């Protein structure tokens, strides 16, 4: 479980879409406040999903080779295959020029509530679902599993935490470098989305098939 959570958390935190949006928020008029609202909403979403999973399982993993256990493995396999197909589709389709989303023009006047809502909209829910399916195996009677779940939520938020702290500590330098990073992300967005989708999809599919065979 821990290794899967690390891989999924890394894929979430490296996603180009929410990182680009977050940099725009940080460079706005009330950037630190809007960024904090986005960050806290992002982290809260992850925590709520994990909490819901723990409520459903009662903090105890399903018995191995049971119907619930097999269903969870199949769910991860489906998510993995869907990510592979999505990545392959994005790779094959011809590049299409597109401008920035409409909401970027109104970002200077965005409220903290709007920034928090944007975090919810930009959450990569397929990856969050994979993390939730993996968390089913957590045993809350073990401290190590508590730490693994907390570490997953923080890892999936790590890029936002680092950028927020950077802007607080060195705003002038941070804004220049983060805007350069946003330009790079915009230029390589397709490649990043395809790469992350394929790598994580293949990982989840391979792990799930191995577990099903072992069962």
C-alpha positions, 0 to 999 in steps of 0.5 A: 500500500505504501509504495502505491500511495507514494507513486500516486501522490507523486503523480498528483503533485506533479500534474501541470494543470493545477500547478499552472492555475496555482501559480496564476493565483499566487501572482494575482493581487492577493496571491498569498491569501488566494493561494492558501485558500486553494492549498487548504481546499486541495488538501481538505479534498484529499483528507475527506476522500480518505476519511470516507474510505476509512468510514466505509472500511471501519479502519480495517482492510477487507480480508484477502481474496474476499469479494470486497478485496477483489472488487477494489483490485478490479477498480484499480485495474479499471482506473489504470487501464482508463489512464493508459487509454486516455494517455494514448488518446492524448498522444495520438490526437493532433496538437490543437492551439488553445488560449488560457481558460476564461477564468484567468481573466478574472483571477485578480478579483477572485475571492478565497472561496472561488480559489477554494472551489477552483481547487476542487474543480482541478483535482485529478479525480481519477488519481484521487480515486486510485488513492482511495482504492489503495487506502482501502488496505489501511489498518488504522490500528497500526501507526505506520498506516496512519503515517502512510495516509497522512504522508500521501495527502501531504505528498499530493499537496507538496508542490503547492506547499513549496510554492506557497512558502516560496512566495511568502519568503521571497515574493519578488524572486518567487514570482519571476521564477514561478511565472517562468515555470508556468510558461514551461508547463504551458509549453509542455502540458500535453507531454506531461499529461500523457507521460503521467497518465501512461506511467501511472496507468501502467503501474496500476494495471500491472500491480492490479493484474499481479494481485489478481493472478496471485489471488 
